[in-house]
Amino acid sequence: MRPPVPPSRSLAELRALTPARVSLGRCGASLPTTALLSFTLDHARARDAVHAAFDVAGIVAGLAGLGIAPVGVSSQARNRRDYLRRPDLGRMLDSESKRMLEGRGGAPCPCAIVIGDGLSPTAVNVHAVELVRHLMPRLAADKIETGAVVVASGARVALGDEIGTIIGARMLVMLIGERPGLSAPDSLGAYLTFGPRIGLTDAERNCISNVHRAGLSYEEAALRISWLVREGLSRGMTGVALKDDSSGGSLPRALSECDKSDT
C-alpha cells in the first residue's frame, strides 16, 4: 500500500519561506502595481548600495573603539566609475599605498584582516565593525595573533593577495561587500586565503557569505571564520582543499586532485 501523499503547501506558505518573488500575481499582461513597485524599490536599493560612499572614517572610529588601529590603503581605481568599469584596477594597490605598506616593517604575522568596500559599501559600513567585534575574541581564544588590520578603498577580493604578500600574512581574512541582490543589498562576505600572493584564483580561497540581518548572524559568521582560520593555518591550506566543518561532524580532509572536480 502506498503511503499517503502529504498535502501540498499553499503559495502563501511558500512565500513565507523565502524572500524570492513567488506567485506575484498578474494584472492583464503585467504585474500588479504593488509587486511592480516592490521590485522597483528593491532594484533602487541595490543600485544605491553599489554607489554608496565608503565610510572609512566611521569604520576606523569603530575599530578604534575595539582597540584596533587600522592602516588605510587604496587600489588603483581612482573613483567608483573606474572601479566598476575596470575590475583589474581594484585588484592592485596604488603606488602610495604600496610604498607605505612596504615601509611599515615588522615581522610577518599569522593572520591579517582587510576590510574592503567591494560592490556594496553599504554592507561594509553596516556590518564590518560588528563582525570584527565578534571575531577577535574567537581568534584570541585560539591564540591566533592578528598582526594587521587594513581598510582598503576601491577593493576587489584579490587586492588582499597583494596586501598579504607585502605584510607577510600567513592567513588573510578579507571582509568585503558582496554584489547586492534584490532581497539583500547589504550582504557582507568574508574570503580567507592561506599564503596570499598575487595571481591566486578563488579556488584557493574559502568564502563565508550572506552576513546581514536576514542572513548569517555575526556570531555564526565569526565562528565559521575563526574555525577556517585555525584549521587553515594548521593544515597549510584554504580553498577547495579545505571543507568547512565548523558546525560539527567529521574532521575535514585534504582533497585529492580527482576529488576537486566535484567541488
Buried (B, 14 or more C-beta within 10 A) or exposed (E): EEEEEEEEEEEEEEBEEEEEBEEBEEEEEEBEEEBEEBBEEBEEBBEEBBEBEBBBEEBBEBBEEEEBEBBBBBBBBEEBEBBEEBEEBBBBBBEEBBEBBEEEEEEEBBBBBBBBBBBBBBBBBBBBBBBBBBBBEBBEEBEBEBBBBBBBBBBBBBBBBBBBBBBBBBBBBBBBBBBBBBBBBBBBBBBBBBBBEEEBEEEBBBBBBBBBEEBBBBEBBBBBBBBBBBBBBEBEBBBBBBBBBBEEEEEBEEBEEEEEEEE
